[in-house]
Amino acid sequence: MVSLRSSGPLAVGGPLTMHLAGAETNVAIGLARLGHRAAWVGRVSDDELGEFVLRQLRAEGVGTDGVRRDPDRPAGLMFLERRTADLTRVRYHRAGSAGSALHVDDVRAPLAAGARVLHLSGITPALSDSAREAAAFAARAAAAAGVTVSLDVNYRARLWPRAAARAALAPLAGYASIVIASEDELDLVADPGADEATAVAGLLRRGVRTVLVKLGSAGARAHTRDGVERLAAVPVTAVDPVGAGDAFTAGYLSGHLDGLDLVDRLRRAVALGAFAVTARGDWEGLPRRDELSLLTGNAAGTTL
Ligand code: ADP
C-alpha cells in the first residue's frame, strides 16, 4: 500500500510525501535488511503507484515474483495526517483496491515455491472475503507442508469490529507456531474477554509454540510451554511509533531463522522495535546486520 504523509493538518493541504507501507512489507524489508531471503506476496495496481511499490520492494532486496499486477483496481492509499506534533491520524482509501482483491489463486504458486516461514498479519483477512480466504488457505497449506506459520494479530479497528476479527483470526491462530499480539489483542485469538494467562494457555494447547506479547516502550513477553521470558525495551528517543510492531516481528523471525534461543530471539526483536521508533517512517530506520549492535552495544552517542 502507498502511504501519503502530511506535515500538518490535511484540511489545509500542503505537501505530502509518498512511502511504501504495509505490515507484511515492513516485516519482509526488516528481514531482507538483515540478509535473509524474503519475498512478499500480494496484488498491486497496474499503474505508477503499483510500480512504486514494486520498485521500493526491489530496492530493499525483497522478492517480488509472487506479486500480481491488477489491471482493474486502483492502489490502496493511506493518509497519515500529522494533525498536531503529538497526534497522527490515519485515513484509509483501500476499499476495492488491488491489494484487497487478493485471491486464493494468487498465493498458490508462491506457496509451492516453498519457504521456511510464512508470515501473515491480521490486516489482510480484514480487507475482503477473498483476501480472508487466501490468508486461511495459505496458513493451512503452509502448516500442512511443515512451514512455520507466524501470525501477527495486528487488529485495525477501522477495518472491522472485534467480533468479526475474532471469527477470522482465532481459527487462523490454530495453524500458527508463532503468535504475536499486543496485550489488548490477545482475546482476538481466544475467547472474548480472556485475560493473558487464559489466552496464552489456550493458544499453547492448540499447538502454538511461542506467544509474543508486545508492550510498547515496556518491552515484550514471550510465552512458551516452558514458561515466560520478559525483556525490557531498548531505551531510545522515540520519534515515530509506527512500524515498531512489524520491526519487532522481523527481529524475532530473523532470530528464528538464525536458530537463536528464545532470549536472543527476543533481544533481536526488541532491538529492531527500538530501531523502528528512532526514525521516521515504518521501515526506513531498520538496521542492516552490521548495524544490529548500534543501539545495544556501547552507550549511545557518537560512533567514531
Ligand atoms: P505495535 O507497533 O504493534 O503497537 P509496540 O508499540 O508494542 O507494537 O512495539 C513493538 C516493540 O517495539 C515493543 O515490544 C518494544 O520492544 C519496541 N518499542 C516500542 N516502542 C518503543 C519505545 N518507545 N522505545 C523503545 N522500544 C520500543
Residues whose N, C-alpha, C, O or C-beta is under 5 A from the ligand:
A	BS01	ADP	K214 L215 G216 S217 G219 A220 A233 V234 V236 A238 P241 G243 A244 G245 F248 A269 V270 G273 A274 V277
